[in-house]
Amino acid sequence: MILWAIAAWPLLAALVCLAVRRREAIFTWIIAGAAVEATLAIAALACVHRTGAVETFFGHLALDSLSAFHLAMVCCIFLSASLYSRDYFSRGHQGEILDERKAWKFGALWFSFLGSMVGVL
C-alpha cells in the first residue's frame, strides 16, 4: 500500500498546485508536499529494512533495500531544495520575483519532476 501512496502523491500534489492561486500558499504546499513524500519514503525504507523487499501490482511495483535507500535520499534532497526554493524565488532572480501564474506552474512542474524521479526508482 505504501508503494501506491509514494507513486500517487506527486501527482496529487501537482494537481493541488494547479488549483491553488496564491503564491505564498503554493510555496507552503510545495514544502508540505515534499515533507509528506520524504516521510513516505523514510517509512518505506523502514518497512523494507524490517520485512525485506516490498512489492505490489503483481510485482510491477517493487522496492528493495537499495531502491528504498535511493528513494529516501532523493526525497530528502527534494525536501531541502523545496525549502530553499521559497527564499530563492522571494528574492527573485536578476530582479524578477515569481508572480502568481509562474508560481503555480512551477509547483505543478516541481511535483511532476518528483513523480518522474520516484517513477524511475
C-alpha positions, 0 to 999 in steps of 0.5 A, spaced: 500 500 500 505 504 501 508 503 494 501 506 491 501 512 496 509 514 494 507 513 486 500 517 487 502 523 491 506 527 486 501 527 482 496 529 487 500 534 489 501 537 482 494 537 481 493 541 488 498 546 485 494 547 479 488 549 483 491 553 488 492 561 486 496 564 491 503 564 491 505 564 498 500 558 499 503 554 493 510 555 496 507 552 503 504 546 499 510 545 495 514 544 502 508 540 505 508 536 499 515 534 499 515 533 507 509 528 506 513 524 500 520 524 504 516 521 510 513 516 505 519 514 503 523 514 510 517 509 512 518 505 506 525 504 507 523 502 514 518 497 512 523 494 507 529 494 512 524 490 517 520 485 512 525 485 506 523 487 499 516 490 498 512 489 492 505 490 489 501 490 482 503 483 481 510 485 482 510 491 477 511 495 483 517 493 487 522 496 492 528 493 495 533 495 500 537 499 495 531 502 491 528 504 498 535 507 500 535 511 493 528 513 494 529 516 501 535 520 499 532 523 493 526 525 497 530 528 502 534 532 497 527 534 494 525 536 501 531 541 502 531 544 495 523 545 496 525 549 502 530 553 499 526 554 493 521 559 497 527 564 499 530 563 492 524 565 488 522 571 494 528 574 492 527 573 485 532 572 480 536 578 476 530 582 479 524 578 477 520 575 483 515 569 481 508 572 480 502 568 481 501 564 474 509 562 474 508 560 481 503 555 480 506 552 474 512 551 477 509 547 483 505 543 478 512 542 474 516 541 481 511 535 483 511 532 476 519 532 476 518 528 483 513 523 480 518 522 474 524 521 479 520 516 484 517 513 477 524 511 475 526 508 482 
